[in-house]
Structures are given as structure tokens and as C-alpha cells.
Amino acid sequence: MESIAVAASTSLLKTSKSRVSSPSTVRVPPPALLPCPTRSPIHLQRRRMDPLVFTPCAANSSGVPESVNRIGEVERVTKETDVKVRLDLDGMGASDCDTGIPFLDHMLDQLASHGLFDVHVKARGDIHIDDHHTNEDVALAIGTALLKALGDRKGINRFGNFSAPLDEAAVNVILDLSGRPHLTYDLCIPTERVGTYDTQLVEHFFQSLVNTSGMTLHIRQLAGKNSHHIIEATFKAFARALRQATEYDLRRRGSVPSSKGVLSRS
């Protein structure tokens, strides 16, 4: 009788193990359609029957406008100059600049490339006299285009701070898209000219841009002996700081970055 009982127990144990390990008894339900979360800044929705593929679903709760083009276009015509500017804050770094001042064109290329702005500038001026009027009016037009592109400034970071080196030169730029124009300029450029460009015009360029954009801007030289390097490092640092300030802060969800609730030029 004992041997019969042991055999029966062994048989039942084998049967139980085979049932547990049999893959045919496992039923895996197909992946369900998951609801799109309403609080996530990037909304992802899972496709039915394909758990490895995700597609974005439309939402506005992140604070980033979906259909707003932050582009400013300006045409400034005086007896001294004729300037056209188009500035796209959400561009890819494209530059198409022809001011008649080669060194200024080179600096505007830095603004586009390092800020990832699309910058288009066409200017004709009385450069047979000197570069002063054209340099000034290009900067005034760019500042006005920036003002238009920013709109009500909802959702942006507002502040930017960047230090850029170029060989022995290094420059720090801090800015605030506050609506209040102010420039602190602390560059020591050792030569009067870079090529044919008067180095005094660097400060005048930024002062003009500040005046029309409503920006607080601090430029401070950390190091440098070569005039070209100092100026180019300045434009690169300015481009990166402006990029920081104009980009969206997702946590703000579209609110104005000010305790007053408004940022205006006046």
C-alpha cells in the first residue's frame, strides 16, 4: 500500500509541475490604449498592438505655444541708410547678412550660429563716409525685430548668462529681457580697427540694440589681447545668453516671468 501511495504522489507532483510550466496556459492580454497624461510637458500615447512605438499627442499644458511664430520683421529707411531685418527666434542658425561692412556681417553670423536664430539682414548706407550710421541702424533694426518677435514674453526664461572663450580672450555676458534698456560695457579693445571696422562701434552697436529691444545687458571682458578675438567672443557670448533668455521655461506653463505679471518695453 505504501508503494502505491508514493507512486500516486509522484504522479500528481509531475502533473502539477507540467501544468505550471506549460506555456499554453499563459494568457497575455494585448496592450491597452493608455490615456495621454495631462500634466506631462511632452505627451506620449501608446499605439495599440505595438508597445515599442510612441507617438506625440497634441497638448497645450506645457506652456509652449504650438502655432506661434516668433518672428520679427523690420524695415528702417532714413536719408542715411536702408535696412531690412528678419529675425526668427526659433530658427536653425541660418544667416544671410549683407550690411556692406564685412566685419559686422561676420559678427552677425556668430549671432545666428551660436544663438540658433535665423538672421537675415540687408543694409545699404553711407559707408563712403564711414560705418557709423549703418552699424547703428542695423543694431536699432535688430533690437526692434527682437522686440516684435518676443511679443508679450510669456513663458520665456527671461535671463541669460554665458561666458565664451576664444583663444586667449574670454568675455562674460549677462542679460535680462526686462523691458528696461540698460548697457554696462567693459571691454578693453587694444586697437582702433579690426580690418576697416572701427572698434568704437562695438559699444555703439550694443547700445543701439539695447535701446530698441528693452534689454538690460552687461558685457564684461575676463581676458584677451587680440581685438578680433575679444569682439568675436563678445558676440558669441551674447548669442548664447540671448538664446538662454528667449527659450521657453516649461515649468512656467506660459506665464509671464515677472512678479508684476507683465514685461513691457515702456
Phi, psi and omega in degrees: 000322180299317182295324179294319181294318179297318180297318179296319179297318180297319180296318179296321180297317179296318180298318180296316180297317182295326179290322180292319185276351183289120181290341183290343182270354181272126181245113180255116180291150178296151180299134181278162176279111184278139177292149180283124181296141185268349184252354182281139179293335177236113186269126180239137179237134184273133178283140177296138175071007178216086187290352184264353184247130179237141179233145179288144173243149187292140177197155180242002187287350181285342182094356179265116178299137184271336187234021181262124175264113182272078184235134175242130179236133184220139170234119182240119182235124175229182176290344183258329185215162172224110189235133174235131182227137170229123184234122178248112183290338182250039182273202183237010180093019180284140180228132175219085189238128177218096183257351188086358178239099188305318182293322177295319176302318179298320179290323177293330173298323178294320178301316180291310187297314186270341175268348187057038172260150169269117186240119178237119182226127173234125183218142172229128183212182183276056181288353173291340174274297170192184185271359191301307185294318181293315177303314181294311186289329173298315180294319177300318180291320178296318177298319178293320177297320176297316178302315180293318183294326182288331180061229181277359176065021180292135172083355183279164177291327178079315184257148175218145181209117182211140174245129182238129173264153168215100186054241184280348183267150175209136183224138177251135177234128174239134180217157180222120178277065191273340190090359180246113183286127175202139176231126166247120189237119182226070174245141175243091183269120192286340182244158181282337182219150166242108191065238176258001185276126178286119185291344173296337183286346178298309179299319182294325177299310183289326177296319179294318179296318178299317185299319184270335182273337184075051184243142168265125189224128176239124179240124184226126178279128179264329181194165174139143178234335182269125185300314180300314182297319181296314182292317181293320176299326178296313181293324178293315179295321178297317180299315182290322178293320178293323176299315177302314186291326184272345179288158184278141171262106187298331181291339179285338178053042173087008180275160179284129182282064179205139177293342178279343180085005180206143172234116182230161181290328186278000000 
